[in-house]
């Protein structure tokens, strides 16, 4: 497949269909459009420059997808300079693909050509107790919501519909959030219909710049509502994940790292009238600790989370991917967790040896997925052996060389240093630390 010469962003236009806005691109001679519908409360106040903020993550995503030789931004109004964000994100995405497809790491990033618009100075006052929270229906966003409510914040849940089948499961939360007295809002951003691009340039794209889409849409909404804090449910696994491919470090969760989110915050702040802050009150927790708080602090009717990218209206988890294997294993650490796993999964994954190969055999690379450390899964294996279980995965673990090495080199998990993402919502972060200090659950 050939590599395109030019990815050209033509700018936003009003749209007559269901979505109010369209973002037009041209990749060589192939037209491509994405569609954006703002949340209802801010719909009438959205401008071309606001929609341009959505173009930034999409330009990054398309560049990593089709790999053009140059990127030209043709929009007369221009965009705020996002070169640093573009370079950091595209490099990480291209290197991730290189590691997966066994090709050389990216040595350069396609050049950006644009007449940049001068940055804005923040004029609106900071709102200390109001936050916009990106909500996905996963364990992290559920625990984040309840943490913020406990701390007394006025929470605005924000749901992003990206037009895929996971929305069928995602939207079921709208009613449940309303039961908490919250007023969730929905934004639609369709970016995924790329069949013409796939036919022309092949399909070797491994992931997408999803956090960029979400933060951009949330930032625009927050600015219209006069709120400056955008909160995500991000725990500490992005800071610890990754591996070396040759001399290049690969991190599938790079876009969730503190360093990258700081660049994103700085970039989007220059485009808005607010002093944007990106935050996460659970940034110092492991996945195991997040699940522990889910089971101990969140009411049972709100515990039916979905952390799988293949979720739909009939299933919260596909039961076939690395993320499902990781979450299932962590739930097996306690009786409460095992009971919940029966509701969330259609089968017992500890009967599937193949899905746990990366944890049973050190020769396998750690899965490229949004998951925590291997030690969290190994700890679950050990705790389940104490119950006398003879499930195939646990039998394999009992006799494995990986277990022998783990027991010989086992060390307590290091205490997590304070994360800058906790500071903008310090009241919620303190509650998380109090829970952590008093939590006695083995999860």
C-alpha positions, 0 to 999 in steps of 0.5 A, a space after each residue: 500500500 502507498 503512503 499518502 503525500 498530504 493530509 489536509 485539514 480543510 476546516 469545520 462546516 455547519 452540517 444539516 444532518 443529526 450532527 451540527 458540525 462537520 470537520 472536512 479533510 482531504 488525504 491526497 484526493 480522498 475526502 474524509 469527514 468527521 461529525 460532531 454534535 455538542 452537548 445540548 446545554 452548549 450547542 447554540 454557543 459553539 463557534 468555528 474556533 471551538 470545533 477546531 479544538 476537536 480537529 487537533 486530536 483528530 489530526 493526530 489520530 489520522 496522521 498516525 493512521 495513514 502516515 502522510 508525508 506532510 500535514 497541511 492545515 488549510 483553515 483560514 482562521 487557523 488553530 492554536 499552535 499544538 506542535 508539541 502535543 502533535 509530536 509527542 502523541 504521534 511519535 508514541 502512536 507510530 512507535 507502538 505500531 512499529 513494535 506490534 508489526 516488527 518494523 523500524 521505530 519512527 525516526 521522524 514525524 510528518 511536518 505540520 504546516 499551518 498559520 497559527 492563531 495567537 494564544 488566548 489569555 484566560 479571562 474567566 474566573 476559576 470555579 473551585 467546586 465544579 468539575 466536568 467528569 469524563 464518564 465511560 462506565 468503567 471501574 475507574 470513572 465510577 470510583 472517580 464519580 463517587 470520590 468527587 461526590 463524597 468530597 462535595 464537588 458539583 459533578 457534571 458527567 460527560 459521556 462521549 458517543 463515538 458511534 461504535 457498539 460500546 455506546 449501547 452499554 455506555 448509554 445505560 448509565 444515563 438513567 443511573 447517573 440521574 438517580 444520583 441527582 446528576 445531570 449527564 450530558 452527551 456529545 457525539 463525535 464520529 471519527 471512525 468511518 475510514 473504509 476508503 482510507 483503509 482500501 487505499 492506504 492499508 490498515 495497520 493502525 493499532 489504537 486511537 487517540 481516544 483521550 484526546 477526543 474526550 478531553 477536547 470535547 470536555 474542554 469545549 463544554 467546560 469553557 461554555 459552562 464556565 468550568 475549568 476542571 476536567 476530570 478523568 478516571 486515570 489510575 497509576 498504571 500508565 506511569 508504570 506500563 511499557 517495554 523496550 523495543 530495541 532502544 525505543 520505549 513503548 507505552 500503549 498508555 502513553 496518552 494517559 501519562 501525566 507528562 502527556 496530559 500536562 502537554 495537552 492541558 497547556 495546549 488546550 488552555 491556550 485555545 480557551 478563555 479558561 485556566 484549564 486543569 486536567 485532573 484525576 483523584 485516583 491517579 495514585 491508585 493501582 487497578 487492584 486498589 480501585 477495584 477494592 474501593 469499587 467493592 467497598 465504597 460504591 453501592 451495589 447497584 452502581 458496581 456493574 461496570 464495563 472495562 472492555 472495548 467490545 462491550 455492547 447491549 448484551 455483554 459488558 465484557 467479551 471475555 476474550 481480550 487481555 483487558 477482560 483477563 486482567 480485570 477478571 483475575 483481580 476480581 477473584 481476590 475476594 468473595 465480593 469480587 468473585 460474586 461480582 465477576 459472575 454478573 459481569 462475565 459470561 464464563 469463568 476465565 480461569 478455565 481458559 489457559 490461553 488467555 492467561 499465557 502472558 501472565 503464566 509464561 515470562 517469555 510472553 510480552 506484557 499485553 498491549 492493553 490498558 492494564 496494570 502490572 503483572 504482579 497484580 495478577 500473580 497476587 490473585 493467582 496466589 490468593 486463589 491457590 490458598 482456596 484449594 481451587 483446581 481450575 486449569 489456569 491456577 494448576 498451570 500457575 502452580 507448576 510454572 517456572 514463572 511462579 518459582 521466580 515470582 516467589 523468589 523475587 517477590 517484593 512489596 509494591 512501591 508506594 506511589 509518589 504524589 501525582 500532579 493530576 491529584 492536585 486540581 481536585 485535592 479534596 477528592 484526592 485526600 478522601 482517596 488517601 484516607 480510604 487507602 490508609 484505612 482499607 484492609 481488603 486484600 484487593 
